Amino acid sequence: MSDVHNSVDTGASHGSLKSYVVGLVISIALTLVAFGVVMMGDFSHLLRVIVVTVTAIIQVLVQLILFMHLNTKDEDGWNFMSFVFTVAVLVLLVGGSLWIMHHLHANMMMG
């Protein structure tokens, strides 16, 4: 009889304590930057929107990479491709909705 090995390798990698702490510190710093820019009120509206948007995008990337361990390695490639497909669908859905609402507003509010 052959010896059967019953352990299952899911391919999921777990982060180290260092990566979790680094992710936490970066997330807190990004939150404080966005909060500070909004609360100080010394900046233009456009600059506040840009800072909040950029820090939000960076925060999402930090969370995905350091906490959820999303990467492009061979065994995790399907997770990455699923994420790319989800982002593409969301961009099309939200962008299309905003485009339709803008044109509806422009055409309905004439005169």
C-alpha positions as CSV (number, residue, x, y, z in Angstrom):
1,M,0.0,0.0,0.0
2,S,1.2,3.4,-0.8
3,D,1.4,6.1,1.8
4,V,-1.2,8.8,0.9
5,H,-0.5,12.3,2.1
6,N,-3.8,13.9,3.1
7,S,-2.7,17.5,3.6
8,V,-4.3,20.0,1.2
9,D,-2.3,23.0,0.0
10,T,-4.7,25.8,-1.0
11,G,-1.9,28.0,-2.3
12,A,-3.0,30.9,-0.1
13,S,-0.2,32.7,1.4
14,H,-0.5,34.3,4.8
15,G,1.3,37.5,5.6
16,S,3.8,38.1,8.4
17,L,3.2,40.3,11.4
18,K,5.5,42.9,9.8
19,S,3.4,43.1,6.7
20,Y,0.2,43.5,8.8
21,V,1.8,46.3,10.9
22,V,3.1,48.1,7.9
23,G,-0.3,47.9,6.2
24,L,-2.0,49.2,9.4
25,V,0.5,52.1,9.7
26,I,0.1,53.1,6.0
27,S,-3.7,52.8,6.3
28,I,-3.8,55.1,9.3
29,A,-1.5,57.6,7.7
30,L,-3.6,57.7,4.5
31,T,-6.7,58.2,6.6
32,L,-5.2,61.0,8.6
33,V,-3.9,62.8,5.5
34,A,-7.4,62.7,3.9
35,F,-9.1,63.7,7.1
36,G,-6.6,66.5,7.7
37,V,-7.0,68.0,4.2
38,V,-10.8,68.0,4.5
39,M,-10.9,69.4,8.1
40,M,-8.3,72.2,7.6
41,G,-10.4,73.7,4.8
42,D,-7.5,75.8,3.6
43,F,-7.4,74.0,0.2
44,S,-9.6,74.4,-2.8
45,H,-12.5,72.0,-3.4
46,L,-10.8,70.4,-6.4
47,L,-7.6,69.8,-4.4
48,R,-9.6,68.2,-1.6
49,V,-11.4,65.9,-4.0
50,I,-8.1,64.9,-5.7
51,V,-6.4,64.2,-2.3
52,V,-9.3,62.2,-1.0
53,T,-9.6,60.2,-4.2
54,V,-5.9,59.5,-4.5
55,T,-5.6,58.4,-0.9
56,A,-8.6,56.2,-1.2
57,I,-7.2,54.5,-4.3
58,I,-3.8,53.9,-2.5
59,Q,-5.7,52.7,0.6
60,V,-7.6,50.1,-1.5
61,L,-4.3,48.9,-3.0
62,V,-2.6,48.7,0.4
63,Q,-5.6,46.6,1.7
64,L,-5.6,44.3,-1.3
65,I,-1.9,43.7,-1.3
66,L,-0.9,43.7,2.4
67,F,-4.1,42.3,4.0
68,M,-5.8,40.2,1.4
69,H,-2.5,39.1,-0.3
70,L,-3.6,39.7,-3.9
71,N,-0.8,39.1,-6.2
72,T,-0.1,37.9,-9.8
73,K,1.7,34.6,-9.0
74,D,0.8,31.6,-11.0
75,E,-1.3,29.9,-8.2
76,D,-3.1,33.2,-7.4
77,G,-3.5,34.3,-11.0
78,W,-7.2,33.5,-11.0
79,N,-7.8,35.6,-8.0
80,F,-6.1,38.5,-9.7
81,M,-7.9,38.0,-13.0
82,S,-11.3,37.9,-11.1
83,F,-10.4,41.1,-9.4
84,V,-9.5,42.8,-12.8
85,F,-12.8,41.6,-14.3
86,T,-14.7,42.9,-11.3
87,V,-13.0,46.3,-11.5
88,A,-13.7,46.5,-15.3
89,V,-17.4,45.7,-14.7
90,L,-17.7,48.2,-12.0
91,V,-16.0,50.9,-14.1
92,L,-18.3,50.2,-17.0
93,L,-21.4,50.2,-14.7
94,V,-20.6,53.3,-12.7
95,G,-19.2,55.2,-15.7
96,G,-22.1,54.3,-17.9
97,S,-24.6,55.2,-15.2
98,L,-23.0,58.6,-14.7
99,W,-22.8,59.2,-18.4
100,I,-26.6,58.4,-18.8
101,M,-27.5,60.6,-15.8
102,H,-25.5,63.5,-17.1
103,H,-27.2,63.3,-20.6
104,L,-30.6,62.9,-19.0
105,H,-30.0,66.0,-16.9
106,A,-28.7,68.0,-19.8
107,N,-31.7,67.0,-22.0
108,M,-34.4,67.3,-19.4
109,M,-33.4,70.7,-18.0
110,M,-33.5,72.7,-21.2
111,G,-34.8,76.2,-21.0
